[in-house]
């Protein structure tokens, strides 16, 4: 049997576009003599649909579109399409996360997701009822064990801890499945594909059955789906793999050895770069920003990397850079911004803000009488810049990209209604040390980002001779502790026992927790690490929890 893996990029709720794309993939697969074409999880709907699932008309349009596909798709081929189905039972939530098997002009069977993730960015138990039982699909005389994404995340040796009391793949194998198929919408995070690969390989080898995995691709809000759909043989070896971070259609023949092209899978900083480019491109296109993006170019490394990503994602003609110098900015910062813009071929303008800064201070002087200058006056500059950039965004229809990185966002080293202004925080999940990695990656073939931007000490330039390290620990140290605290959720005592200075750990953790209110007001960002600020990290602002900063771990229940 020839099987097609249809790795598609869905738009959430755009049933007309998604249906047309599904029908196109079916036709292409049929032309290549495929007997079965498999689509990702919720491919008809887009993932994650969130509270759109609470709208009855949304569910109806999804069902109507599914029926249309079944009636109009070509004969001689079967399709497995991700959709939403209604739970007709009076018990439980009203919807199922489903895969529908389509062929011969109708819906042949429906298979519901058994395991519903409810951690990190996932919130499926809010909407869906778990499938009450597994069932086999039958295509071309083959018994197929069809599962959906989380259904295969059940191997303790890979995951460390299994979250569920059942194993859908074991149940499908016991029911007599000859082939495993898993349709997924599994978001990208750096290093995650290694875990996925181990899961797929071990399942295939454990049950000695071929396993076909079809993952979504594309960006939807903060999530990026990297594709890399693949086929594993009964021996647990990789037989074929789709492209990563782009749509693809791959055909494998199960009558042979299931082999096909094995496209390379980006790793490390290469995968982060491609994920950010795809996330930005899809956010701009799916949200309808036809005029492109605007970026405040400070002459620093963060805005330089954001500009490089934007040019790659959208093209130079869609990127607009603006420098807004005050008296505190070094002349080299403006020069570096000009060179950067010229290297990228983007539109570049300069709006000096010194006059505006002094006007603000003059207006505020009566209210500030007798008070020393402090961060208040510094932040006025950032807020002037944010106001100007938002004015350009409003007037010309640009999406404003904020340029704060994860290290700054963690520590509150950013200004509300200033440099935090924007519609998308492109690198807000990228630690500062990784920003430097991205810069070197961008310059891997030739110098695009001026060397001075990469080598000079990072500075907000809100006062003379200011550097980031006046307020923050060295970024190498800071990022290491932030990763342990935010991504690995280690408590203070665990971090201290690794050899870190207790006072530095205390300062970092207290500062991170104190600045939660800022992050709640920040633009959404593209998720690239295992734990990003946003929907996957839910911490109250008004709270009184006090952490222990002693070097002895008394509470063995600390997560780690």
ABEGO torsion letter per residue (X at the ends): XBBBBBBBBBBBGBAAAAAAAAAAAAAAAAAAGBABBBBBBGAAAEOBAEAAAABAAAAAAAAAAAAAAAAABBBGBBBBBBBBBBBABABEBABBBBBBBBEGGBBABBBBBABBBABEABAAAAABBBBABBBBBBBGGBBBBBBBGAAABABAAAAGBBABABBAAAAAAAAGBABBBBBBBBBBBBGAAAAAAAAAAAAAAAAGBBBBBBBBBEBBEABBBAEGBBBBBAAGBBABBBBBGBBBBBBBBAABAGBBBBBBBBBEAAAAAAAAAAAAAAAAAAAGBAAEBBBBBAGBAAAAAAAAAAAAAAEAAABBBBBBBBAABBAAAAAAAAAAAAAAGBBBBBBBAAAAAAAAAAAAAAAABGBBBBAAAAAAAAAAAAAAAAAAAAAAGBBBBBABBAAAAAAGBBBBGBAABEABBAAAABBAAAAAAAAAAAAAABBABBAAAAABBBBAGABBGBBAAAABBBAAAAAAAAAAAAAAGBBAAAAAAAGBBAAAAAAAAAAAAAAAAAAAABBBBBBABABBBEAABBBBABBABBBBABABBABAABBX
